[in-house]
């Protein structure tokens, strides 16, 4: 039986296989862009928990969260609340996101932006740079080790920061082998989409000192954020809790003060 992750990756790899654009042309264009805003740097060395606030319209498991959101308004509210960075879903089919959402949110504020999507090929990385993202997501569970190493190298080459998402110790090893210095632990199992809060707390103890660490998914509020901060995380990435809160400014402030 196919899982959520299987279906999403199958679709993204189908799209990648049909993409006939010149990699060299995209690479030249990406290398010619102005410097990205420093995503990792915005999370490091703070005296409080950094918040990566997510613009997320829907999820495969829960359906619509805030389908009619205005990316510019929400980005401004997140910035006002003290967010350190933004995360923007660009997957159309499964999450209702778009490249337009990312571009609009990025233009509306001064925060560095993560392209939150299922990166499976070189063109995905280059497109992230070209659409104005400052950081790209590589999910260890979605890539083999050779792909993870190659895509991480490419992202760094074109000036992107890279958030490598992991779930367990073997994936941590793969992330470090790829050279990751920004690692996110997803508390949501990408097979079942269930949240396991103990996962992030366990993995925090294995995080090397040079890594900026991010706890992702399932952060329900200040109490969860406090536990993650106490465990050693530099940042939390929060979407559903904020987009459904009714007061994103206060929601970010509560998380950052944990």
C-alpha positions, -999 to +999 in steps of 0.1 A: +000+000+000+015+034-011+021+059+017+017+097+015+054+100+009+054+073-018+026+091-037+042+125-034+076+114-045+063+094-074+045+124-087+075+147-082+098+123-100+074+120-129+075+158-132+113+158-130+115+131-157+095+152-181+116+184-175+137+189-206+152+223-197+190+227-200+207+221-166+237+242-177+215+272-186+197+271-153+230+267-135+245+298-152+214+318-144+214+307-108+251+315-103+245+350-117+219+360-091+225+384-063+236+368-030+208+351-010+197+363+024+215+341+050+189+316+063+212+296+085+229+328+098+195+341+109+190+311+132+224+309+147+237+326+179+204+339+192+197+342+229+162+329+223+145+302+203+144+311+166+110+306+148+107+295+112+071+305+104+055+285+076+030+296+050+009+265+044-025+263+029-033+226+033-018+192+041-025+158+026-036+143+059-058+172+073-070+190+041-074+228+041-058+247+069-060+282+056-067+278+019-075+315+013-044+330+031-027+360+016+011+352+016+021+389+018-001+396+048+009+364+066+046+371+060+043+405+074+025+392+105+052+366+110+079+393+107+060+415+131+058+387+156+096+382+156+100+352+132+136+347+122+128+330+088+100+320+066+091+286+052+068+285+021+052+254+006+055+254-032+040+220-038+007+226-057-009+192-059-006+180-023-002+212-003-019+239-023+012+260-025+029+277-054+060+295-066+039+326-065+033+322-028+070+321-022+078+351-044+050+371-028+059+363+007+096+370+001+089+404-014+066+414+015+092+411+042+130+410+049+131+375+063+152+347+046+129+321+030+130+283+027+115+266-003+095+239+014+090+212-012+100+176-021+134+182-039+143+152-061+166+165-088+190+192-098+164+214-115+144+215-082+175+230-065+182+255-092+145+265-094+146+272-057+174+297-062+158+312-093+124+317-076+141+337-049+144+312-021+174+315+003+174+279+015+163+246+000+149+215+018+165+181+012+146+152+029+170+123+037+141+098+035+133+109+000+169+106-014+196+080-015+230+090-001+245+098-035+216+121-044+217+138-010+254+145-014+251+157-050+221+180-044+236+194-012+268+203-031+248+219-059+228+240-036+259+253-018+275+260-052+247+283-063+246+301-029+217+284-011+216+273+025+204+237+029+181+224+055+185+186+056+155+169+072+160+137+091+141+113+113+166+089+129+203+082+135+211+066+101+196+097+083+217+119+106+248+100+094+237+106+058+231+143+064+266+148+080+282+128+052+266+153+027+282+182+047+250+194+063+254+222+089+216+229+092+196+198+102+159+195+109+143+167+129+108+161+116+086+149+144+060+138+118+065+103+104+064+108+066+050+073+061+020+076+085+020+114+090+016+108+127+036+130+151+061+116+176+072+142+200+098+119+216+117+117+183+130+152+184+140+150+220+159+118+214+177+131+183+187+163+200+213+144+221+230+131+189+233+165+172+269+177+166+279+210+181+286+227+148+251+220+135+222+245+137+193+223+147+157+227+139+127+208+153+100+205+126+063+196+126+038+190+154+049+220+176+016+228+192+025+259+213+048+274+238+051+243+260+063+222+231+087+249+221+101+252+256+108+214+257+125+216+224+146+246+234+155+229+266+166+198+246+191+220+227+173+231+195+182+264+180+149+268+161+114+254+155+096+252+122+059+258+127+031+258+102-002+244+111-003+259+147+004+294+133-018+294+102-048+282+122-041+303+153-062+334+143-034+356+156+000+348+139+018+378+155+010+366+190+016+330+180+052+337+169+059+358+200+048+330+223+070+304+205+100+327+205+097+334+242+096+297+252 
